[in-house]
């Protein structure tokens, strides 16, 4: 909860030209408590905030697969 409060405060200082990306791990679930899960979550947030990145991400996804 403390970290979420810090993120809310940081959002107040971010303008439209900067991005803030964050990801929470759930320690009780080993499927989503890994570096790969964190990277997937961050990539998703960045793509959601900057749709122009989708074409680049899609190229890599199509090449590498799911």
C-alpha positions in Angstrom: 0.0 0.0 0.0 2.9 2.4 0.7 4.4 1.8 -2.7 1.0 2.5 -4.3 0.8 5.8 -2.4 4.3 6.8 -3.7 3.3 6.0 -7.2 0.2 8.2 -6.9 2.4 11.0 -5.7 4.9 10.5 -8.6 2.0 10.7 -11.1 1.3 14.2 -10.0 4.7 15.3 -11.3 4.6 13.5 -14.6 3.5 15.5 -17.5 2.2 14.2 -20.9 5.7 13.9 -22.3 7.0 11.5 -19.7 5.9 8.0 -18.8 5.6 6.2 -15.5 5.5 2.4 -15.6 5.2 0.1 -12.6 4.5 -3.5 -11.9 3.7 -5.3 -8.7 4.7 -8.9 -8.1 2.5 -11.3 -6.1 4.9 -13.3 -4.0 2.4 -16.2 -3.6 2.1 -17.0 -7.3 5.3 -18.3 -8.9 3.9 -17.9 -12.4 3.8 -14.1 -12.1 6.7 -13.6 -9.6 9.6 -13.6 -12.0 11.7 -11.2 -14.1 9.9 -12.2 -17.2 6.5 -11.4 -15.7 7.8 -8.0 -14.7 9.1 -7.3 -18.2 5.8 -8.4 -19.7 3.9 -6.1 -17.4 6.1 -3.2 -18.1 5.9 -3.7 -21.9 2.1 -3.9 -21.6 2.0 -0.6 -19.6 4.3 1.2 -22.0 2.4 0.0 -25.1 -0.9 1.1 -23.5 0.5 4.5 -22.7 2.3 4.9 -26.1 0.4 3.2 -28.9 3.0 4.2 -31.4 5.2 1.5 -29.8 2.8 -1.3 -30.8 4.2 -1.6 -34.3 7.7 -2.3 -33.0 6.5 -4.7 -30.3 4.3 -6.5 -32.8 7.3 -7.1 -35.2 9.3 -8.7 -32.4 6.3 -10.7 -31.2 5.6 -12.0 -34.7 9.2 -13.0 -35.1 9.7 -14.6 -31.7 6.2 -15.9 -31.1 4.1 -15.8 -27.9 
